Each structure stands twice: as C-alpha cells, then as structure tokens.
Amino acid sequence: MSETTRVGVIRDINGPIVTIDLPGVRSGEQVKIGELGLFGEVISLRGRQAVVQTYESTDGVRPGEPAVGLGWPLSVELGPGLMGGIFDGVQRPLSKIALESGDYIRRGISVPALDRGREWVFAPNPALEPGAQVGPGTVLGTVQETQTVLHRILVPPHVVGDLVEIAPAGSYDIESTIARVRDQRGTSHRLSLYHRWPVRKPRPYLKRDDGIAPLITGQRVIDTFFPQLKGGKGAVPGPFGAGKTVVQQQIARWSNADIVIYVGCGERGNELVDVLETFPQLDDPYSGRKLMERTLLVANTSNMPVVAREASVYVGVTMAEYYRDMGYDVVMLADSTSRWAEALREVSGRLGQMPVEEGYPAYLASRLAAIYERAGRIETYGAGSGSVTLIGAVSPPGGDFSEPVTSHTKDIIETFWALSKELADARHYPSIDWVTSFSSHVHAAAQWWHQEISPDWEKRRASALTLLARDAELSRIVNLVGPEALSDSQRWELEGASLIKEGVLQQSALDEIDTFCSPAKQFALLDLVIALYQHGESLIKLGVPVAELQRLPLLAKMRRIKSMYSSEQLDQLQAFRHEVEQAMEAIRVEYARQGADRD
C-alpha cells in the first residue's frame, strides 16, 4: 500500500509524544514524523491536531518539520517468511536492518517484514475452482514455509465473494497475484501470498471452544501440578533472579505447540541476546530439525524506544492469531508484561492522564484483559481448530505480588506459576511455589492424563499436594521447638514431602537427561514417590523407627533417579519400584518376625 500525499506539520514534541497538525488524519493511523521519517501512531485527536506516539527516539526533531499520514493503522505483514525471523517491536526484521545500518537501528529506517525478492512454491487447493464461493479463512493453497511448517494461504478476513481465478502451481513472490475474488458489489479483490492486519484488532473466528488438551512443557511442576491447557492464559510472576526467563525459555523449547512466538518486551539486553544466540542453535525435540523452523522472535530490549515496547505485545499476538487461523496450536510468551505496563505508564504520564495505583493509568486492567483475552482455542473459518496459549512473565518490584500489574493479571489468567525468591536462593529450580501457585485447568487436564497416562493421576497429584501442605505446617513446628517434638509418623511426612520436592519438583534446565520429562516419566516418578511414602507409612505403624527408614539407600537414589534415566527408560524406573517394594517387604517381614518372637 503506497503512502498518501497528505502532509502536515509538527507542532509540539514531548519525548515520544508528538502533536501534529494533519488534515483528515484518523485515530489509530500510522504516520511518519519529521525529516527522518520516524514511525508513529495517532492515539488521540483534538480537532485538526493529532497526538502521536512515536516508536523511535525524537531527539533532534523540531516543530515545523513535516508529518505524513500513511492511511492505515499500525499493521503487520502476514505471509510466508515469518517463521525463523527475528523482528523488532514494530515487525522490522533485525537481520535486514543489521545489513543496512549495522549493530544499531538507524532512526527512520523502513524495511518490510517479508522478503519481496524471495519466491515461494505455491500449491493451489485442488477443491477450489473458478466460480466457487470463498470467504474469510478459506484455504486457497499451501506454501512449505519451512520443513516443519506448512503455511496455509488464507482468504483475508474482510474478503468474501466468488472466486474468479486462482493461480496454478508454481513459484511466486509474496506480492504476485495468486487469486481474484469478486464480491457482491462487483468489486474485484486481488489476493497475494500475504496481507496486512491491524495489530490492535483481534482477528475474527467462527466460534470459541473450551480447551481439551494440556500444553505439555516437559516441566513436572507445571504439567503435573499446575497444568496449562492449549488456548489458556498463564502468568509467571517473580522477583529479579527467580528464573522467569529460564521458565519461559524451557516452555518455548519443549512445549508441544506447533508454533512458538517469543516476545522479549523491555527485558535486559543480555537476556535477549542469550535468547537470540541460543534459539537458532537448538534442535526441535519433536521434528529433529532446528527449533527456529517453527519459532519467531520479537526483540524489544529495555534500551529501545518505550512506545515500541508497548506495540511489541500486540505485534506478537497478531502473528500468533494468524497461525492459529491456519489450524495450528500456538504458544506466545511475553517477557515481560510489567515492562509493557511501564510503557503504558510513561506514555499516559506524558499525556497528562490522571494516574491511579503506583502511577499506572486507570485503563491498565482493561488493557491487560484485552491482551490476554486474545488467547483461546477457537474453530477457524476454514482450517479446523486452532489455539493461542498466552503466557506472560510479570516482574513485581521486590517480589510484591500485591502490586497493580500482578494483582490485575491474577484476576484475568487461569494458571498462575508464582516464583519464589526463597526457593531460588536455595537453588530449587524451577522456583515455582506450590503454595501460592494455582491452575483452574486441573479437572480438564485430568481427562487427558487419565486417558493417555493413568487413571490414578489426579489421586497421586492430590496426595502429593496434601503432603506438601503438611510439610508447611510441620516445618513451622520444627522451626519453633525442633524436630524432637514430632512423632515418627510426622517426621516421615516431612521425609515424604522432601522426596517430592527433590525427586519430582526440582528439575534442572541444564541437566541433559532431566531438562525435559515426558508425561509418562512424570507420572512414574510421582507414583514412585507416593508408593515409597505409603510403604514407609505402613511400616511406621508396625513400629519401625523412622530413623531406620531414613537410613535406607533407596531414599538417596529416589532423589537422584530423575537424572539417571531418560523419558525412554521407563523400564528402569519400574525396576527401581520393584526394588523399593522388596526392600520395604523385607523390613516388614523382619519386624513381623521380631513381634512374633516377643509374643
């Protein structure tokens, strides 16, 4: 779409907020500001004047310089070539920017998100012929975007009518015409391999469905204790150093989603550099190919313009919705929504809007809700079911979960993985606190676990959480009066909880064997710990001293076994279970014999 010739003038500059005089400008329209051509977005109108938030630094820009209206809202290009890409907060490809301007993004640089020179092999839908009725989401054909992702070329949401022509199989660049559609008014629409979509407008769908399958992340504390359904909304709040970024990277690497979109929103540059350098080297555990073949990254570090940080989340979720409309399960990770909210706070402050809690604008909660509500499992118009799972990291200052961003997020989401500084300091990772975390998806996920893994999953999970709750109670007593005040059965409860924490909940992202744990192995480990605890409980009732049970080498092996056998070595876990049962039975027989001798 070419730029319009509507030219106005800059009247006032206040950091990233610029007031312009531009006849005919519309709210939400994109504009170019100043001689440098800085990109911006109209956020309010005051008669002929418009207030623009710019995505780049306005240093050196002066009143009187020109402002040009582009005629469309902040939009993204959606088509083949997104996968494997690394974009900034307004969907400019960083690899191409680096070629043109070096290591630093030159202000005003304009690089299209999709490569105009690359050709794609298009295979038309054999079910479509000229004269067919098509509408939003109709699959015109396919392009093999990567070896992992088959890109379905869809009729854009605003087009409906009769198919006039469709291109034969062959190679086309993204601007080539691959179909023409005539609507009821006789207007002809030329369709290419890509289209634009405004990022602040959710893409339409046929209907919303309930989630039915859990997002398998390979992390036991998530999948087994606080599961997330595909199409759900989750949050990872935690203070500095608690491991939010590592949790999100583990989800991005190991989750069974079809597409992964990682949005680095205002985080430290060194963390994002680590992501940008690491992800292209990772292998996809499901396809055996490179992970980047089904991943795209949006990078907007804390030293980049604050307004682009606010836009980056919308850019990411719009691309997620696009792949959802193809029938894919997409997981989008936003790191972090606190930095996004800080961008809202800075812009609202410059606009002179009335601040509320901790300086945030009054619309913080509604903006957060609007973002998270774009997640969900839906029925598409033409490609079956698809989903967007949205997981946002939250960085509350000082780990205070009562601050506005965390508290509002907690009211919106369905899964809350609260990170604990105390657990992180104790080197217990992932440092997800089982006391304050929650999931509203447990009963829905249980149906999948019962069908695919074991009908005892929910029962074992409940037993483990009960033990962990008892551990919290008994630990307070120990801290007050010491362990001598506890009975043998209570001390065994503490031992059982310790086995759960160290043998199941702890999981090192750096352990080659244990960095990923399949659902079958997750249940096997949990079942093994609960069985060991129950055997010991029955022995204590027979009079076996808890100290004797604590000396068993089996307990030390139970803590290490997660890293000894991979997800494919379930037979060894089963063999260890037989070993546990034999050892416990030997103790039972011995104490039963001693009891008979005393009688």
C-alpha positions in Angstrom: 0.0 0.0 0.0 1.6 3.3 -1.1 1.9 6.3 1.2 -0.7 9.0 0.9 0.3 12.6 -0.1 -1.4 14.1 3.0 1.3 16.2 4.6 1.0 18.1 7.8 3.4 19.8 10.3 4.8 19.1 13.7 3.5 21.5 16.4 4.9 20.1 19.7 7.3 17.4 21.0 7.2 15.8 24.4 9.6 12.9 24.4 7.9 10.1 22.4 4.6 12.1 22.3 4.4 14.4 19.3 1.5 16.8 18.4 0.9 17.3 14.7 -1.4 19.3 12.5 -2.6 17.0 9.7 -5.9 17.4 7.9 -8.0 14.3 7.6 -5.9 12.2 10.0 -7.7 9.3 11.8 -7.3 7.8 15.2 -5.0 4.9 15.1 -3.5 5.9 11.8 0.2 5.4 11.2 2.3 8.5 10.4 5.8 9.4 9.5 7.3 12.1 11.7 10.0 14.7 10.7 12.7 14.7 8.2 13.9 11.4 9.5 10.6 9.7 8.8 10.1 8.3 12.3 7.2 5.9 12.5 4.3 6.8 14.9 0.7 6.1 15.7 -2.1 8.5 16.3 -3.6 7.9 19.8 -5.9 10.9 20.1 -7.5 13.7 18.1 -8.0 17.3 19.1 -9.8 19.0 16.2 -7.3 19.2 13.3 -4.4 18.3 15.7 -3.4 14.7 16.5 -1.4 13.3 19.3 1.1 10.7 18.0 3.2 8.2 20.0 6.4 7.5 18.1 8.2 4.2 18.0 11.7 5.8 17.8 13.6 8.5 19.7 12.6 12.0 18.8 15.9 13.6 19.7 16.8 16.3 17.2 13.3 16.5 15.7 11.9 20.1 15.6 8.5 21.7 15.4 7.8 22.7 11.9 9.1 19.5 10.3 6.7 17.6 8.1 4.3 14.8 9.2 2.9 12.4 6.7 -0.2 10.2 7.1 0.2 6.7 5.7 -3.5 5.9 5.6 -3.6 2.7 7.6 -3.3 1.7 11.3 -0.3 0.0 12.9 -0.3 -3.3 11.0 1.8 -6.3 10.4 2.5 -8.2 7.3 1.2 -11.8 7.5 2.5 -14.3 5.0 5.3 -16.8 4.2 8.7 -15.9 5.6 7.8 -15.1 9.2 9.0 -18.4 10.7 12.6 -18.2 11.8 12.5 -14.5 11.8 13.7 -12.0 14.4 11.8 -8.8 14.5 11.8 -5.6 16.5 8.7 -4.2 18.3 7.1 -2.9 15.1 7.9 -6.0 12.9 11.0 -4.8 11.3 13.4 -7.7 10.5 16.5 -7.2 12.6 18.8 -9.3 10.3 18.0 -7.0 7.3 18.3 -3.8 9.5 21.8 -5.0 10.6 22.8 -5.3 6.9 21.7 -1.8 6.2 22.6 0.1 9.4 25.0 -2.1 11.4 24.6 -3.0 15.0 22.4 -0.1 15.9 18.9 0.6 14.4 19.1 3.8 12.4 16.1 6.0 13.1 13.6 6.2 10.4 14.8 3.1 8.6 12.0 1.3 6.8 12.5 -2.4 6.0 9.5 -4.6 5.0 8.9 -7.6 7.3 8.6 -10.0 4.4 11.2 -10.5 1.7 9.9 -9.2 -1.6 12.6 -10.9 -3.6 12.1 -14.4 -2.4 9.9 -16.8 -4.3 7.7 -19.5 -2.7 6.3 -22.7 -4.3 2.5 -22.3 -4.2 0.3 -25.4 -4.4 -3.4 -24.4 -5.0 -6.2 -26.0 -3.2 -7.5 -28.8 -5.5 -11.0 -28.4 -4.2 -11.3 -24.8 -5.4 -12.3 -23.9 -9.0 -13.3 -20.5 -10.5 -16.9 -19.7 -9.5 -16.6 -21.2 -6.0 -17.8 -19.2 -3.1 -15.0 -18.2 -0.8 -14.8 -16.2 2.4 -12.7 -15.4 5.4 -10.3 -18.2 6.2 -10.9 -20.2 3.0 -7.6 -22.1 2.2 -6.5 -21.0 -1.3 -3.5 -23.2 -1.2 -0.3 -24.0 0.7 3.4 -23.0 0.8 6.1 -25.1 2.5 7.4 -22.2 4.7 9.9 -24.4 6.5 10.5 -28.1 6.6 8.4 -28.1 9.8 5.6 -25.6 9.0 3.1 -25.9 6.1 1.9 -22.4 5.5 -1.8 -22.2 4.5 -2.7 -19.2 2.3 -6.0 -17.9 3.6 -8.6 -15.6 2.2 -8.2 -12.4 4.4 -11.0 -11.8 7.0 -12.5 -8.9 5.1 -12.9 -10.6 1.7 -16.0 -12.7 0.7 -17.3 -13.5 -2.8 -16.9 -15.6 -5.9 -13.5 -16.9 -6.9 -12.7 -15.5 -10.3 -9.4 -17.1 -10.8 -6.7 -19.0 -8.9 -3.0 -19.3 -9.9 -1.7 -22.7 -11.0 1.1 -24.4 -9.0 4.4 -22.6 -9.3 6.8 -20.2 -7.8 5.6 -16.7 -6.8 6.9 -13.8 -4.8 4.7 -12.6 -2.0 3.3 -9.7 -4.0 2.2 -11.8 -7.0 -1.5 -12.3 -7.6 -2.5 -15.9 -6.7 -6.3 -15.4 -6.8 -9.0 -12.9 -7.6 -12.4 -12.7 -5.8 -15.4 -10.6 -6.9 -17.7 -9.6 -4.0 -21.5 -9.0 -4.2 -21.0 -5.4 -5.2 -18.9 -6.4 -8.2 -15.6 -5.2 -6.7 -12.6 -7.3 -7.6 -10.1 -8.2 -4.9 -6.6 -9.2 -5.8 -5.1 -11.7 -3.3 -1.4 -12.4 -2.9 0.6 -14.6 -0.6 0.4 -12.1 2.2 -1.9 -9.4 3.6 -1.9 -6.8 6.3 -3.8 -6.8 9.6 -4.1 -4.0 12.2 -2.4 -5.3 15.4 -4.9 -3.8 17.9 -7.9 -5.5 16.3 -8.4 -9.2 17.2 -8.6 -11.5 14.1 -12.1 -12.9 13.7 -13.0 -16.6 14.1 -16.1 -18.8 13.8 -16.5 -19.7 17.5 -14.6 -20.1 20.7 -14.2 -23.6 22.2 -13.1 -24.9 25.6 -9.6 -26.2 25.9 -9.4 -30.0 25.9 -5.7 -30.9 25.9 -2.9 -29.7 28.2 0.1 -27.9 26.8 2.9 -30.4 27.6 6.0 -28.4 28.6 8.2 -31.3 29.9 8.4 -29.4 33.3 6.9 -31.6 36.1 5.9 -28.8 38.4 3.9 -27.3 35.5 2.4 -30.3 33.7 1.7 -32.4 36.8 0.9 -29.9 39.5 -0.3 -26.7 37.7 -1.3 -27.7 34.1 -2.0 -25.2 31.4 -4.5 -26.1 28.6 -3.8 -25.2 25.0 -5.6 -22.0 24.5 -5.3 -20.9 28.1 -3.9 -17.8 29.8 -1.0 -18.1 32.2 1.4 -15.9 34.1 4.9 -16.4 35.6 5.3 -13.7 38.3 8.5 -13.5 40.2 11.2 -11.1 41.6 14.6 -10.5 40.0 16.7 -13.6 39.8 13.9 -16.1 40.4 14.2 -17.6 37.0 11.2 -16.2 34.9 13.2 -16.1 31.7 14.5 -19.7 32.1 11.0 -21.0 32.7 9.7 -19.3 29.6 12.7 -20.5 27.5 12.0 -24.1 28.7 8.4 -23.7 27.7 9.4 -22.3 24.3 11.9 -25.1 23.7 10.0 -28.1 24.9 6.3 -27.4 24.6 4.2 -29.5 22.2 2.8 -26.4 20.5 3.0 -26.3 16.7 4.3 -22.7 16.6 6.3 -20.7 19.3 6.3 -16.9 19.4 8.7 -15.3 21.9 8.3 -11.6 22.6 11.1 -10.0 24.6 9.3 -6.9 25.8 11.6 -4.5 27.6 13.8 -7.0 29.2 17.6 -6.7 29.7 19.6 -6.8 26.6 21.9 -9.5 27.8 19.0 -11.9 28.4 17.6 -11.2 24.9 21.0 -11.7 23.3 21.2 -15.0 25.0 17.8 -16.0 23.5 18.8 -14.7 20.1 22.1 -16.6 20.1 20.8 -19.8 21.7 17.5 -20.5 19.9 18.9 -20.8 16.4 21.3 -23.5 17.7 18.6 -25.6 19.4 17.1 -28.7 17.9 13.4 -29.3 17.8 12.7 -32.3 20.1 9.6 -33.2 18.0 10.8 -32.9 14.4 14.6 -33.4 14.9 15.2 -30.2 12.9 16.1 -26.7 14.1 13.7 -25.2 16.6 13.7 -21.9 14.7 11.8 -23.6 11.9 8.7 -23.2 14.0 9.7 -20.2 16.1 9.7 -16.5 15.6 11.2 -13.9 17.9 10.2 -10.3 18.7 13.0 -8.5 20.4 12.5 -5.2 22.1 15.0 -4.6 24.9 14.8 -2.1 27.7 17.0 0.4 25.9 14.8 0.5 22.8 12.1 3.2 22.5 9.4 2.8 25.1 6.5 3.1 22.8 7.7 0.2 20.5 7.8 -1.9 23.7 4.1 -1.3 24.1 3.4 -2.2 20.5 5.6 -5.4 20.6 3.0 -7.4 22.5 0.3 -6.5 20.0 2.6 -7.4 17.1 3.3 -10.8 18.7 -0.3 -11.8 19.5 -1.5 -10.8 16.0 1.1 -13.1 14.4 0.0 -15.8 16.8 -3.6 -15.4 15.8 -2.6 -15.6 12.1 -1.0 -19.1 12.6 -3.9 -20.0 14.8 -6.3 -19.3 11.9 -4.3 -21.9 9.9 -5.3 -24.5 12.4 -2.1 -24.5 14.5 -1.6 -24.6 18.2 0.5 -21.5 19.0 2.2 -20.6 22.3 3.1 -17.0 22.8 5.5 -16.0 25.6 5.6 -12.3 26.7 8.7 -11.4 28.8 7.5 -9.3 30.5 4.1 -7.7 30.8 5.5 -5.5 33.6 7.8 -3.7 31.2 4.8 -3.4 28.8 2.8 -1.8 31.6 5.6 0.6 32.4 5.5 1.8 28.8 1.8 2.5 29.3 2.6 4.4 32.5 5.2 6.6 30.8 3.0 7.5 27.8 0.0 8.2 30.0 2.1 10.4 32.2 3.4 12.5 29.2 -0.2 12.8 28.1 -1.2 14.2 31.5 -3.7 11.5 32.2 -4.8 11.0 35.9 -2.6 8.3 37.5 -4.1 5.7 39.9 -2.3 2.8 41.6 1.5 3.4 41.7 1.2 5.8 38.8 -0.3 3.4 36.3 -3.2 4.6 34.1 -6.8 3.8 35.1 -7.1 1.6 32.0 -4.3 -0.8 32.9 -6.6 -3.6 33.9 -8.7 -3.3 30.8 -5.7 -3.2 28.5 -4.2 -6.3 30.2 -7.5 -8.1 29.9 -7.8 -7.2 26.2 -4.4 -8.7 25.5 -5.0 -11.9 27.5 -8.5 -12.4 26.0 -6.9 -12.8 22.6 -5.7 -16.2 23.8 -8.1 -19.2 23.4 -9.0 -22.3 21.5 -11.2 -21.5 18.5 -12.8 -23.0 15.5 -11.5 -21.3 12.4 -13.4 -20.4 9.3 -11.7 -22.9 7.1 -8.8 -24.8 8.8 -10.4 -26.7 11.7 -9.4 -25.9 15.3 -6.5 -23.7 16.4 -5.4 -22.1 19.6 -3.3 -19.4 21.1 -1.8 -20.0 24.5 -0.6 -16.8 26.1 1.9 -16.9 28.9 3.2 -13.6 30.3 6.1 -13.1 32.7 5.4 -10.5 35.4 8.3 -8.7 37.3 6.8 -7.2 40.5 9.2 -4.8 42.2 10.7 -6.5 45.3 8.5 -9.6 44.6 5.4 -7.8 45.9 2.5 -9.8 44.3 0.0 -7.2 45.5 1.3 -4.5 43.1 -1.1 -3.5 40.3 0.3 -5.4 37.3 0.5 -8.7 39.2 -2.8 -8.4 41.0 -4.7 -7.4 37.8 -3.1 -10.2 35.9 -4.0 -12.7 38.6 -7.7 -11.7 38.2 -7.5 -12.4 34.5 -5.4 -15.5 33.9 -6.2 -19.2 34.6 -2.8 -20.5 35.5 -0.5 -18.8 38.0 3.1 -20.0 38.4 4.4 -17.9 41.2 8.2 -17.9 41.5 9.7 -17.8 45.0 12.9 -15.9 45.8 13.5 -18.3 48.8 13.3 -21.3 46.5 15.7 -19.7 44.0 18.1 -18.8 46.8 18.0 -22.4 47.9 18.9 -23.4 44.3 15.5 -25.1 43.9 14.6 -24.7 40.2 12.1 -24.1 38.7 11.4 -22.0 41.7 7.6 -22.3 41.3 6.0 -22.0 44.8 3.5 -24.9 45.2 1.7 -23.0 48.0 0.8 -19.8 46.1 0.5 -21.1 42.5 -2.7 -22.4 41.1 -4.4 -23.8 38.0 -8.0 -23.8 37.1 -7.4 -26.4 34.4 -6.7 -29.4 36.7 -10.0 -31.2 36.1 -10.0 -30.6 32.4 -6.4 -31.8 32.2 -7.2 -34.8 34.3 -9.3 -36.2 31.5 -6.3 -36.2 29.2 -4.0 -37.7 31.8 -6.5 -40.4 32.7 -6.9 -41.4 29.1 -3.3 -41.1 27.9 -1.2 -41.9 31.0 -3.0 -43.3 34.1 -6.5 -43.1 35.8 -4.6 -42.5 39.1 -3.1 -39.2 38.0 -5.4 -36.9 39.9 -5.3 -39.1 43.0 -1.5 -39.1 43.1 -1.3 -35.4 42.5 -3.7 -34.7 45.3 -1.7 -37.0 47.6 1.5 -35.1 46.8 -0.1 -31.7 47.4 -1.5 -32.9 50.7 2.0 -34.0 51.8 3.4 -30.6 50.7 0.7 -28.8 52.7 1.5 -30.9 55.8 5.2 -30.1 55.3 4.5 -26.4 55.5 2.6 -26.9 58.8 5.1 -29.2 60.4 8.1 -27.1 59.3 6.6 -24.2 61.4 6.6 -26.5 64.4 10.2 -27.6 63.8 11.3 -24.0 63.5 9.7 -23.3 66.9 10.5 -26.3 69.0 12.8 -28.5 67.0 12.3 -31.9 65.2 12.3 -33.8 68.6 8.7 -32.5 69.2 7.4 -34.5 66.2 6.3 -38.1 66.2 7.8 -40.7 63.9 4.8 -40.5 61.5 5.1 -36.7 61.3 8.9 -37.0 60.7 8.1 -39.4 57.9 5.6 -36.9 56.4 8.5 -34.4 56.3 10.7 -37.0 54.6 7.9 -37.8 52.1 7.5 -34.1 51.3 11.3 -33.7 50.9 11.3 -36.6 48.4 8.5 -34.9 46.4 10.4 -31.6 46.4 13.8 -33.0 45.5 12.8 -36.1 43.4 9.9 -34.6 41.5 9.5 -30.8 41.7 13.2 -29.9 41.2 14.3 -30.1 37.6 17.5 -28.6 36.2 17.3 -26.9 32.8 21.0 -27.7 32.4 20.6 -31.4 33.0 20.8 -33.2 29.6 18.6 -36.1 30.9 16.2 -34.2 33.1 15.7 -30.9 31.2 12.7 -32.5 29.6 10.4 -35.1 31.2 7.7 -36.8 29.3 4.2 -37.2 30.8 4.8 -40.9 31.3 8.0 -40.3 33.2 6.4 -37.5 35.2 3.7 -39.9 36.4 6.1 -42.7 37.0 8.3 -40.5 39.3 5.3 -39.2 41.2 3.7 -42.6 41.6 7.1 -44.0 42.8 7.5 -41.3 45.4 3.9 -41.8 46.7 4.3 -45.6 46.8 7.6 -45.3 48.7 6.0 -42.9 51.2 2.9 -45.2 51.7 5.1 -48.3 52.2 7.1 -46.3 54.9 3.9 -45.1 56.5 2.6 -48.6 56.9 6.0 -49.8 58.4 5.9 -47.0 60.9 2.5 -48.1 62.1 4.1 -51.6 62.7 6.6 -49.9 65.0 9.6 -49.4 62.6 11.6 -46.4 63.8 11.7 -43.5 61.3 15.4 -43.3 61.7 15.8 -46.8 60.2 13.8 -45.8 57.2 15.8 -42.6 56.7 19.0 -44.6 56.6 17.8 -46.6 53.6 20.0 -46.0 50.4 16.7 -46.1 48.5 15.8 -42.6 49.6 19.1 -41.1 48.2 18.5 -42.9 45.0 15.0 -41.7 44.8 16.2 -38.1 44.9 18.7 -38.8 42.0 16.7 -41.2 39.8 15.1 -38.4 37.7 18.6 -37.6 36.3 19.6 -41.2 36.0 17.1 -42.4 33.4 15.6 -40.6 30.5 12.0 -40.5 29.4 12.6 -43.5 27.2 13.9 -45.6 30.1 10.7 -46.2 32.0 11.6 -49.9 32.5 14.4 -48.9 34.8 12.0 -46.8 36.8 9.7 -49.8 37.1 12.6 -52.0 38.1 13.5 -49.5 40.9 9.9 -49.6 42.1 10.2 -53.4 42.5 13.5 -52.8 44.4 11.7 -50.4 46.7 8.8 -52.9 47.3 11.3 -55.8 48.0 13.3 -53.7 50.5 10.1 -52.5 52.3 8.7 -56.0 52.4 12.0 -57.3 53.9 11.7 -54.8 56.7 8.1 -55.6 57.2 8.8 -59.4 57.4 11.7 -58.8 59.8 9.6 -56.6 62.2 6.7 -59.1 62.0 9.1 -61.9 62.9 10.5 -59.9 65.8 7.0 -59.2 67.0 6.1 -62.9 66.9 9.3 -63.8 68.8 8.3 -61.3 71.5 4.9 -62.9 71.8 
